[in-house]
């Protein structure tokens, strides 16, 4: 936030730890919220959807590996 205030830049940051159980986080600077309007909300929504899809894919891969391991161990 300090960076965006000092530089008056448009700043959007999205983050999600790969192994976290909590939801993704994002930050949009006051200037990008003001100047970006609805598109800023869309950017945040798209980021959250992207993270959701990545996590779902990761879970599906884990489930597939578990099924394959169970077959081999049987």
trRosetta pair geometry for C-beta under 8 A, 3 or more apart (Angstrom, degrees):
i j d omega theta_ij theta_ji phi_ij phi_ji
1 4 6.0 -56 -152 38 33 107
1 5 6.3 32 151 -18 66 108
1 27 7.1 -105 -65 -179 83 137
1 29 7.0 155 -126 -113 58 80
2 5 5.6 -58 -147 39 32 111
2 6 6.1 28 157 -18 68 109
3 6 6.0 -58 -143 39 27 107
3 7 6.0 -7 169 10 64 115
3 9 7.2 -32 138 39 86 121
3 11 6.7 115 96 -90 104 159
4 7 6.5 -70 -133 54 24 90
4 8 7.4 64 172 -110 57 12
4 9 5.5 -106 -127 61 65 79
4 10 7.8 28 -137 -140 109 8
4 11 4.1 -111 -85 14 118 136
4 29 3.5 -149 -170 -118 160 138
4 30 7.2 148 127 27 128 75
4 31 6.5 -158 175 20 110 109
4 32 7.9 -76 -146 -6 138 101
5 8 7.5 16 -168 -70 22 51
5 29 7.8 -162 -49 -151 58 113
5 30 7.9 50 -85 25 79 117
8 31 6.2 108 -171 -66 62 156
9 29 7.0 98 89 28 66 170
9 31 7.0 165 99 63 24 145
10 29 6.4 -170 -152 53 35 123
10 31 5.6 -115 -91 105 61 107
10 32 4.0 102 -156 -80 85 96
10 35 6.7 -86 -96 61 117 129
10 36 7.1 113 -148 -48 125 114
11 27 7.3 -15 123 112 100 98
11 28 7.3 159 93 -153 63 37
11 29 3.9 77 48 -27 93 125
11 31 7.6 74 14 53 77 102
11 32 6.2 -141 44 -16 41 130
12 26 7.0 -3 -173 -175 83 107
12 27 7.2 174 -149 88 41 56
12 28 5.1 0 -107 -106 83 75
12 29 7.3 -103 -61 4 51 81
12 32 5.7 -131 -53 131 92 170
12 40 7.4 -164 -89 -143 126 85
12 43 6.0 -43 -151 135 163 142
12 44 7.7 -133 -153 -71 120 76
13 26 6.5 171 90 -153 53 60
13 27 4.8 7 52 49 98 98
14 24 6.5 12 -175 169 93 120
14 25 7.4 168 -153 91 50 48
14 26 4.3 -14 -103 -103 74 99
14 44 7.6 168 -89 -126 114 59
14 47 4.2 -129 -112 -171 160 145
14 48 8.0 -134 -145 -56 127 57
14 51 7.6 -143 163 -46 120 124
15 24 6.7 168 86 -162 41 79
15 25 5.3 -13 63 63 91 90
15 26 7.2 164 18 -84 65 51
16 20 6.5 -138 -175 46 68 126
16 23 7.8 -67 -114 163 104 40
16 24 3.9 -46 -76 -106 111 90
16 25 7.3 158 -75 19 61 64
16 51 4.6 119 -18 -138 161 132
16 54 7.9 140 85 71 143 132
16 55 7.8 -92 155 -54 145 115
17 20 3.8 94 67 -28 102 114
18 58 7.6 168 -168 -110 88 163
23 48 7.8 6 -178 -138 108 105
24 47 7.0 -157 135 134 148 96
24 48 5.6 -173 61 -115 131 70
24 51 4.3 88 -56 81 145 175
26 44 5.2 175 89 -131 156 93
26 47 5.8 102 -83 92 142 149
26 48 7.4 -93 -16 -57 131 90
28 32 5.1 -116 -174 85 91 117
28 33 5.1 110 123 -60 116 92
28 36 7.5 -99 -170 45 129 144
28 40 5.4 99 -160 -174 154 117
28 43 7.5 118 -95 81 126 123
28 44 6.5 -74 -40 -64 128 117
29 32 4.9 87 56 11 84 99
29 33 6.9 -150 92 -5 42 88
30 33 5.7 -60 -147 39 31 111
30 34 6.0 27 157 -18 67 110
31 34 5.7 -56 -143 39 30 109
31 35 5.8 5 167 2 69 114
32 35 6.2 -60 -127 52 28 94
32 36 4.8 17 175 -13 67 129
32 40 5.6 136 141 -109 88 124
33 36 6.3 -48 -107 45 14 103
33 40 5.3 180 -110 132 49 170
36 39 4.9 -110 177 74 88 95
36 40 3.6 102 102 -50 128 101
36 43 7.3 -37 171 1 146 133
37 40 6.5 149 67 7 25 97
38 41 5.6 -52 -162 35 48 112
38 42 6.3 49 143 -21 73 104
39 42 5.1 -51 -146 38 40 117
39 43 6.2 49 151 -26 67 99
40 43 5.5 -45 -149 29 33 115
40 44 6.7 31 152 -15 62 103
41 44 5.8 -55 -152 38 33 110
41 45 6.2 33 151 -18 67 108
42 45 5.6 -54 -144 39 32 112
42 46 6.1 33 156 -19 66 107
43 46 5.9 -55 -145 37 26 110
43 47 6.4 29 154 -20 62 106
44 47 5.7 -54 -150 34 30 113
44 48 6.5 27 155 -16 64 106
45 48 5.8 -57 -149 38 31 109
45 49 6.3 30 153 -18 66 107
46 49 5.6 -54 -145 38 32 112
46 50 6.3 39 153 -24 65 104
47 50 5.6 -53 -150 32 30 115
47 51 6.6 28 154 -16 64 104
48 51 5.8 -52 -149 36 33 111
48 52 6.4 37 151 -22 64 105
49 52 5.5 -52 -147 35 33 115
49 53 6.4 32 155 -18 66 104
50 53 5.9 -57 -151 36 29 108
50 54 6.4 29 153 -18 65 106
51 54 5.7 -54 -147 36 32 112
51 55 6.3 29 157 -16 66 107
52 55 6.0 -59 -149 39 28 108
52 56 6.3 28 153 -19 64 108
53 56 5.6 -53 -144 37 32 112
53 57 6.3 34 155 -20 65 106
54 57 5.8 -56 -150 36 29 112
54 58 6.4 32 151 -20 64 106
55 58 5.5 -51 -146 35 34 114
55 59 6.4 35 154 -19 65 103
56 59 5.7 -53 -149 36 32 111
56 60 6.3 33 152 -20 65 105
57 60 5.6 -52 -146 35 32 112
57 61 6.4 34 153 -19 64 104
58 61 5.8 -53 -150 35 30 112
58 62 6.4 32 151 -19 63 106
59 62 5.6 -55 -149 37 33 113
59 63 6.3 34 153 -20 66 104
60 63 5.7 -52 -147 35 32 112
60 64 6.4 33 153 -20 64 105
61 64 5.7 -54 -148 36 31 112
61 65 6.4 32 153 -18 64 105
62 65 5.8 -54 -149 37 31 111
62 66 6.3 33 152 -20 64 106
63 66 5.6 -55 -149 36 32 113
63 67 6.4 33 153 -20 65 103
64 67 5.7 -51 -148 34 32 111
64 68 6.4 30 154 -16 64 106
65 68 5.7 -56 -147 39 31 111
65 69 6.2 33 154 -20 65 107
66 69 5.7 -54 -146 37 30 112
66 70 6.3 33 154 -21 64 105
67 70 5.7 -54 -149 35 30 113
67 71 6.5 32 152 -21 64 104
68 71 5.7 -52 -151 33 33 113
68 72 6.5 30 153 -17 65 106
69 72 5.8 -57 -149 38 33 110
69 73 6.1 24 156 -14 67 111
70 73 5.9 -60 -142 42 29 107
70 74 6.3 38 156 -34 64 105
71 74 5.8 -52 -150 21 28 115
